[in-house]
Every structure is written in structure tokens, then in C-alpha cells.
């Protein structure tokens, strides 16, 4: 796995973990973030790499500061 792939996988794990901790479905998280549910699924499967705008929307939907969400992913890698 490349360094980029490791980071994307770590973000996927962090996203899935935080969503589950809030007991949100992918559908609910997508609704809160204004993003398509299939895109959330692809993020959680590390198939897509989010833009900065998407990262911010997801962080807000998870009610977590963006730096904290990113830091969580960095710790996991």
C-alpha cells in the first residue's frame, strides 16, 4: 500500500468509527452533510478521497472540529 492509500484507509476507519459512535446511519450522515449516501459509503471503503469542502461538511455533520477529524485519521495510519 502506498503512503496515500494508507492515509485514505485511515480516514475511512476514522469516519466509520465516529459515525458509529454517534449511532448514525450512512444515510443520516449523508443528509446532515448534504452529500450523497453512496459517496459516504465510498469514503468509508477508502474508494474515494474527499475534497476539503467535503471534509468540512462531514466534520460539521459529525459535530467535530475538522482538525480533530484529520488528527484522528493521522493517528490511525
N, C-alpha and C positions, 0 to 999 in steps of 0.2 A: 504494500500500500504506500502511496506517495504521502508526503507531508500534508498536502492539501486534502487528500482523501481522509486522512486521519482526523484532521480538524473538522471536516464536514460531518464525519461519523460522530465525533464527539458532540457537535452541536445537535445532531439528530437525537442522541441519547439525552442530552440536557433538556431539549424541548419536550420530548416524550415524558421524561420524569417530572418536569414541572407541570405539564398538563394533567398527568395522572394524579399528582399531589393535590391539585385543585378539583379533582374529580370532574374534569371537563371532557366531553367527547370531542373528537376532531371537528365534528360539525359545529359545536358550540364555540370552540376556539376560533374556527374559521369565521363564524358570524361576528364574534366580538372584534376580530382583527380586520374584517372586511376583505377576506381572502377566500378563494375557493377551497372547499374541503379537500379536494384531490391534491391541491398544492400543499396543504398541511401534511397530508399523508406522504407525499413525495419528500418533504423536508424531513419527516421522521424516519424515512427509509434511507436517507442520505442520497437520494437520487437527484435532488435539486439543491442549488446553492442560492440562498436568499440575498436579495439586494439590501442595501442599508435601509431603505424605506420599509421593506417587509420586516426586517429585523426589529425596527422601531414599532411597527404595528403589532407584531407578535409579543414583544415585551410589554407593551401597554395592555394588551388583551390578557396577559398573564399577571398583570399588576406587579411587575418587577422592573426596576431600572435597567435600561439597556446594558450599561457596563456590567451589572451583576449577571445578566443572562450570558453575556460573552465570557465573563470570567469563569462562570460555571463550566462552559464548554472547554475553555483552556485548561482547567484543572483536570478534566476527564481525558484529555489527549495523551 
